[in-house]
Amino acid sequence: MKILKIDNGCGYFRKVADGDWFEIDSIDKHALLSLLNMYLENDAQMDDPSENELSNEVHKIVYSNIFEKLAALAENKPTFKDESERLYIDELKKYAPS
């Protein structure tokens, strides 16, 4: 599933899997969290900004930064997920249905 794409020199993102595309300069903190969750939970794909030209400077800055952060996370994805799950394990056990 593709979560970031470059089309006609502009960057786009999805708020939900298989949802509509939105210009990257309209992203907010809720959309960023959704993007992160989609990235961690799925086999997410992203267009590489070094292989596709972004003519809009704002899109170039925002898209490149998000791409770099997610790409860096890819190297540590299993570790990140394990640490996140361990962080909340006590709460999950406490509130899980018995």
C-alpha positions as CSV (number, residue, x, y, z in Angstrom):
1,M,0.0,0.0,0.0
2,K,1.4,3.4,-1.0
3,I,1.2,6.1,1.7
4,L,3.3,8.8,0.1
5,K,3.5,9.7,-3.6
6,I,4.9,12.3,-5.9
7,D,2.8,13.3,-8.8
8,N,3.3,16.3,-11.2
9,G,5.9,17.8,-9.0
10,C,3.8,17.8,-5.8
11,G,3.8,15.5,-2.8
12,Y,0.8,13.7,-1.5
13,F,-0.2,11.5,1.5
14,R,-3.0,9.3,2.6
15,K,-4.9,9.8,5.9
16,V,-6.3,6.2,5.8
17,A,-5.4,3.1,3.9
18,D,-6.8,3.2,0.4
19,G,-8.2,6.7,1.1
20,D,-8.0,9.9,-0.8
21,W,-4.8,11.7,-1.5
22,F,-4.0,15.1,0.1
23,E,-1.3,17.6,-0.7
24,I,1.6,17.1,1.8
25,D,1.6,20.8,2.9
26,S,-1.9,20.2,4.4
27,I,-0.7,17.5,6.8
28,D,-1.4,18.0,10.5
29,K,-0.4,16.1,13.7
30,H,-3.4,13.7,13.4
31,A,-2.6,12.9,9.8
32,L,1.1,12.3,10.8
33,L,0.1,9.9,13.5
34,S,-2.2,8.1,11.1
35,L,0.6,7.9,8.5
36,L,3.0,6.5,11.2
37,N,0.4,3.9,12.2
38,M,-0.2,2.8,8.6
39,Y,3.6,2.6,8.1
40,L,4.1,0.4,11.1
41,E,1.1,-1.8,10.6
42,N,1.4,-2.4,6.8
43,D,3.9,-3.0,4.1
44,A,3.9,0.7,3.2
45,Q,5.5,2.1,0.1
46,M,6.7,5.7,-0.6
47,D,8.0,7.5,-3.6
48,D,11.6,8.4,-3.1
49,P,12.1,12.2,-3.4
50,S,15.6,11.8,-4.8
51,E,14.1,9.8,-7.7
52,N,11.1,12.1,-8.3
53,E,11.3,15.8,-8.6
54,L,9.2,18.0,-6.3
55,S,8.9,21.4,-7.9
56,N,7.0,22.9,-5.1
57,E,9.6,24.0,-2.4
58,V,7.2,23.6,0.5
59,H,6.2,20.1,-0.7
60,K,9.9,19.3,-1.1
61,I,10.8,20.3,2.5
62,V,7.8,18.6,4.2
63,Y,7.8,15.5,2.0
64,S,11.5,14.9,2.3
65,N,11.5,15.3,6.0
66,I,8.6,12.8,6.5
67,F,10.2,10.4,4.0
68,E,13.6,10.5,5.8
69,K,12.0,9.9,9.2
70,L,9.9,7.0,8.0
71,A,12.9,5.5,6.1
72,A,15.1,5.7,9.2
73,L,12.3,4.0,11.2
74,A,12.3,1.2,8.6
75,E,15.7,0.1,9.8
76,N,14.5,-0.1,13.4
77,K,10.8,-1.1,12.8
78,P,10.8,-4.4,14.7
79,T,12.7,-2.9,17.6
80,F,10.4,0.1,17.7
81,K,7.3,-2.1,17.7
82,D,8.7,-4.3,20.4
83,E,9.6,-1.4,22.6
84,S,6.2,0.3,22.1
85,E,4.4,-2.9,23.0
86,R,6.5,-3.5,26.1
87,L,5.9,0.1,27.2
88,Y,2.2,-0.6,27.6
89,I,2.2,-4.3,28.4
90,D,1.1,-3.7,32.0
91,E,-1.9,-1.6,31.0
92,L,-2.9,-4.0,28.3
93,K,-2.9,-6.9,30.8
94,K,-4.8,-4.8,33.3
95,Y,-7.6,-3.7,31.0
96,A,-7.8,-6.7,28.7
97,P,-11.0,-8.7,28.8
98,S,-10.6,-11.8,30.9
